[in-house]
Every structure is written in structure tokens, then in C-alpha cells.
Amino acid sequence: MRRTAIALAASVSAVSLAACGVIDGVGGSSSSATPKKGNDITVGLLLPEKENPRYDKFDYPIIEKQVASLTDNKGKVLYANADADAATQNKQLDQMIADKVDVLLVDAVDAKAIAPGVQKAKDAGIPVIAYDRLAQGPIDAYISFDNELVGQVQGRALMDALGAKAAGSKIVMMNGSPTDPNAAQFKEGALSELQGKVNIVKSYDTKDWKPENAKANMAEAIRAVGLSNIAAVYSANDGMAGAVIDALKEAGVSKVPPVTGQDAALDAVQRIVSGEQYMSVYKSYPDEANNAAEMAVAKVQGRSIEFDALTRDHVDSPTEKNIPSMLVPVVALTRDNIKDTVIQDGIYTVKDICTAKYKADCSAIGLR
């Protein structure tokens, strides 16, 4: 993916103006454009899987609430989850076209396999916004986190954890699904920090992001490399990180080496509190989901200034060039900033994290 970076401050400022309604007053003919449709809109939302709890717990309800808020409670969200099955998702997309939704937010199971469906939607006059993962085909816009930065943050964290022992250290890489374009970007970002500085002895692309596949791969790596020789593990997300840690513990590790993650899943945050997982990458789902809903509504209603303000970055996919995009920043989540990230943003409460099993660990880092 090629990215044209736009100054973040300018982007945030423009989005804030749009959110407040101020930007409607900016000069130019687009500011007075007649909306294509009023508030009675239907947003089709296609999410990829249920293994990661974020989609049903955060993305869908946040998008649904924001669409309602932006349309005086007249707009609605038609939702389907493909449960990691690309063929199922294509059928769901076809059904939404048949149901004549006004706009589609698509988080693709398989970025390439979804392309014919995206073309069908385009032919039916339905705009398609790629959500969280960059789909192929004629999409109108894309919103996700800065995925290369995610990998860079993970790679830097491993380097920090290894410190002076980094040179020559044997690292296992547990990458995401080969059908998810984000996984390639995470991997590329991580390699930019790790390659040439550590010894990557094993690297796996994990089918469907499934923890059971990651666990099997990690067990194979342990047999091939030797448990005591593995200095750290790059895991692309938290579900796989948990599986990697399970495999290490089952193999008899006395102390779990540094393991990365992503998504700030509750069990991962608890592992970070206890010291089992070194870090995760916190991605503000409310920011991504709220802005995606705003993009979808603005696109349907023909509010081009607001839409342009939300898409000040541009990316290329294998099939399209210069796609209007928003890339949301990310934060490395460690024991030191749990209060300032997932708790402050209302993702979890101290009570959620500090269950009986983790109470002592929470007290040790000042989570009370």
C-alpha cells in the first residue's frame, strides 16, 4: 500500500469542524450542495469474524449509535458478520445489494475475493467504504488505522524489551492471515524495525488469524529452534499472542519471553498487567467506528466537504489508485499506560481488568 501522508493536525482539525457542523459554513459550491438523500438512510455493515470480540462488542454498536445520532434516529444499520468465511461474506454483500442499502461499510474477510461484490455494488449505485481492511475493487474510500505504524510500534517494543541483548537474538514471527492486506502491512512495519537487528528464525502467516493455528505454528517453532533459544515472539494480534503464550507454557518455559500483540483485548490487557504479555497495540475503536459512520452518512447525503475533511490521506490498493482515506493513529499499550488508554476511553473499567486473579498485579502498578 502506498500512503500519501497529510499533516495529522490539519486532518484532526478538519474532522473536528465537520463533527461540530462548522465546516458547512466554509465557502465553495460544495458547501451548499443538495443532499442526495435525507436522514432515512440504511448503512450496510459487513464485518469479517467473531474470533476477535471487538467487532460485535465495539465496532457494530458504535457505528449503529453514531448513524442514529447523525440522522435524528432515522438512519439504521443493517449488519452481518461473516465468521471468517469469504464465501459467506460475498453472499451477505449480494443480499445487501438486493436489500438496496444506501452505502456499504465492508471489512473484508478476503480483500481480493470481495472485489467482484464491490463491483456489483458500484454497478448498483451503492458507494462502498473499506472499513479496517483495504478491500480490492472500486471502493469509494478507506478508513483504518496506520497499519505499517502498528507493525513498527510492535517491532520497536520488542527491540526495547531485548535491549542490549537484541543483536543476534532468535525471534519467531507470528504474522496474520495472508488474505488480510493489513497483515502484510503489520509485517512490513515490524520488519522495518527488526530485520538486520535480530535473527528471525521462524516466520509464519497464520491462516484466518485463528489462535489454534498460531498455537500449532508456535509448537513447531519450539521443536525446531529449542524453547530456551527463543528470545522473543512477534505476534501480530492478541488472540494469537494468547495462543503463543499457551504453547510456550505447555512446553515448560520458566519465564515467558517478550510477546507482542494488537487490539487491547481484555484478556491481553490482563496478561500485560500480570507480565505474561509484553505489550499490545491500542487502536481507538470509537475513533475508527465513529468516523466511518460519519463518512458513510456524508457520502450518502452528498456532503462532499465533510467527506473530504474525513479523507485527507490517500492510499493505493492493488486495483485502485489514490483512494480517499483516513488513517487513525495507534498507541503502544504497556503496563505503564493502561489508565491513559483503555480505561480513559471507556473501553474497560478497573473492575473489568482487576478481577480476583489479577488484583495483586493491578495493585502493584497502581490500578485500583
N, C-alpha and C positions, 0 to 999 in steps of 0.2 A: 504494500500500500504506500503510495506517495502522499505526503501530507504537506499542505501549504499552511504554515502556522501564522495565525493572526494574533496580535497582542491580546493577551488574556484580559487585561484591564479594560480594553475597549470593548471586548466581547461581553464581559460581565456587565459593564455599564449599559450597553445597548439592551441586553436582556432585561436588566432591571427596569429600564424605561418602558420596555414593552409590557412587562408584567404589571406596571403601575398604570398603563394606559396612556402615559405621557407621549409615547412615540407617535400616536395618532395625529398629534399636532405638528409633526415635522413637515416641512414643505415638500413639494413634489406631487406629481399627479397620482402616484400610487397611494398616497395617504387618504385620498377621497374615493378610492376605487369602490365600486358597488360590490358588496359581498356576493359570492356565488350561491351561498346558502345561509339561512338563518341559524338559530340555535338548535333546531330539531335534527341534529346530525347523529350518525352512527359510526363509531370508530371500531373497526375490526382489529382485534389484538391477537396475534399468533405468537405464543411463547413456546420454547423448544423442549423443555424437560422438567421433570419433577424431582430428580435426584438432588438438585440444589434447591433448598427451601425458599430462596429469595423470590422466585417468580410468583408463586402463589401467595407468599406472605407479604411481600413488599410491592413488586412491580405492578401486578394487576390491580390491587386495591388502591394504590396511589394514583395510577392512571385513571381509574374509574372515578375517583373522587375529584381529580383535577378537571376532567372533562365536564363533569356535572357543574363544578364551580364556574367554569368558563362559559357555560351555556345556560345559566339561570336554571339549572337542573332539568333542562330539556334534552340535552345530549345524553347518549348512552354508549356503553362499550359492549360489544359482542366478543366474548373471549373463548379461546380454545388453546389447549396445551397438547403438544404432540407426543409427549412422553418419550422423547429421543428417537422418534421414528419419522424419517424423512417422507416416506410414502403417506403416512397418516397426515403429516402437515400439508402436503400438497392437496390432499382431499379436503382438508379443513379450509385451505385457501380457496379452492374451487367453490365450496359451499358458501363462503362469504361473498364471493363474486355473484353467485346466484341469489344471495340474500340482498344484494345491492347496497352493501355498506358504502359509506361516502369516502372513507380513507382507510388504508391499512397500515398498521404498525406490525412489522414482521421481524421476529428474532429467529433466524433460520436454523434448523437442525443441520442442514447441509447447504452451504452457501451456493454451491453450483446447481444442486438438484432443484432448488427453489426457483431458478431463473425462468423456466417456461411459465410457471404460475404468475410470476411478476409481470411477464409479458402479457399474459391473459388479462390481468388486472388493468394494465396500461391500455390495452385494446378496448376494455370496457369503460374507460374514462375514470378509473379509480386510482388516485395517487397512492404510491407505496413509499413508506418511510422505513428504511432498515434500522431496526432497533437493537442496540447492543452488539450485534454481529453484522458485518458488512456483506449483504447479500449480493449476488450477481443478478444481471438483468437490468432493465431500465428503471431503476429506483429514482425517486424524486429528491430524496435527502437521506441523511445518515446521522444517527446520534449514538454515541458510545463514549466510553472512557478512552483516555490516551493509552492505547494498548501496548505500544512499544515502551512507554514510560513505566507501565506496570511491570514488565519484564526487567527493565533497568533497575527499578526500585527493589525488586526481589534479588537480582544479582548483586547489587551493592550491599544489601543486607547480609548476604552470605559472605561476601568479602570482609565486611565489618566483623562478623561473628568469628571468622577464621583468623583475622588479624595477621600477626607476623608469621603464622603457620600456613598461610594461604598458598604460597608458592609450592607447586608440586602436589598439593593435597588432592586426593581422589574424590571426585564428585560424581554423583548419579543425578541425571536429569530425568524428571518425570513430567513430560510435556502433555498438553491437552490433545483433544481429538483432531485427527488430520482433516476432518470435514469442516472444522470450525476455523475460519480465517483469523479469528482473534488469537487462537492458539499459536499460529505461526508468528504473529506479531509479538506475543509474550516471549516466545522462544528467541526471536531475533533480538529483542531488547535485553534479555538475560545474557545471551551470548556476547553481546557488546561489552558487558561488564566482566564476564568470566573467561572467555576464550583467550588462551595465551597466558593466563594468570594462574589457572588451576588445571588439574588433569581430569578431564571429563572422561571417565572410564566406561560409562554406560549411559545411553540416552534412548528414551522410549517415547513414542507417540501413542497415547492411551486411547484406545477405541471408545468412543461415546463418553469420554470423561468418567467412565464408571470406576468407582473405588475398587471393586473386586478385580478389575483388570490391572489397576495400578498396584494392588497388593501382590498379584501374581508376578508382575514385572519386577517388583522390588525383591521378592523372594528369589527370583532368578539372578538378580544383580548381586544379592548377598552370597549366593552359592558361587558365582563366578569371580567376584572380587575379594570376598572374605569380609566378614562382619567388622572386624577390627580395623580394616583398611579404609572404610567409608568415612570420610571426614565430614561430609555434609550432603544434603539432598535438596536439589531444586525441585519443588513441587509446584505446578502451575496453579493449583487451587486447593482449597481447604478440604474438600471431600477426599481428594487423593492424598493430601497430607496426612489425614487421619489413618488412611489405609497403609501408607508408608510407615508411619509410626507403629501401627499394629504389627506389621511384618518385622520391623526391627526388634520389637519387644518379644515377639514369638520366637525370634532367632536367638534371644538371650542377651541382647545388648544391656550393658550395665548402666550406661548413660546415653540417652538419645542424642545423636549429633544434631546440629542446627538443621531445621527443616523449614522451608518457606511455605507460604500459602497465598490465597487470594479469596476475597469475598467477605471476610469477617463474619463467617458463620458462627452461631452461638457456641457450638462445641469447640470450634477452633479458638475463639476468644478465651474459653475456659482452659484449653490446653496451653495457651500463651501465658495465662495467669499462673498456671502450675509449673511452667517451664518446660513442658514437653514439646511444644511447637515454638520455634524461634520468633516467627512473625507472620502476619498476613498483610494483604493489601486491602485497605478500606476504600471502598468506592461508594460514594453517597448515592444510594438508590433513589432517595427522594429527589435529588437534583436531576438525575437522568430521567426518571419517570415523569416528573412534573414538566420538565422542558419538552419531553417527547409529546406529552398530551397537548401542550401549548402549540408545538409545531403542527400537529395534526389538525387542530381546530383552526389555526390561522390559515393553513393550506386550503381547507375546505371552504372557508369563508372568504377567501380571496384577499386576505390582509397581507399583502406582499411585504410591506415594510417590517411588520413584526416578524414574519417568516425569515426575511433576510437577516434581521438582527440576531435571530437564534441560530443562524447557519453561516457564521463568518469564517469558518475553516473550510477547506476543500480537500477531498481525497480522491484517489483513483481506485477502482476495482478492476478485476481482470476484463470486464466487459464495458465499463463506463469510465469516462474521464471527468475530472473537475466536479465531483458530486458535492453539492452544498452540505456542510456538516457542522456538528457541534461535538467537540472533544472535551469531555468533563475531566477535571484534574483528579488525581488519586493521592492517597496518603499511606505511608508505611505504618502499620499498626503493630506496636510492641507493648510490653508491659508498662512502658512509661507514659503512654498517651491514650489509654483506654477511656479515661474520663473525658478527654477533649475531643473524642471522635464518636464512637458508637453510643456512648451514654449522653453526651451533649446533644447529639442529633436525634435522640429519642428512639434509636434502633433497639436498644436494650436498656433495662434498668439494672442497678446494682443487684437487686434481688434476683433478676433473671440469671445473672452471671455467678453470683456468690451463693450458690446452693451449699448445702451442708458439706459436700465433698470438697468444695473449694474455699470454704470460709477462712481457713488459716492462711492460705495463699493470698487471698484477697486482702486480708489484714496486713500481710507483710508488705504489700505495695500501696497501702492506703486506700483501698476500695472498701468503704463501709457504708 
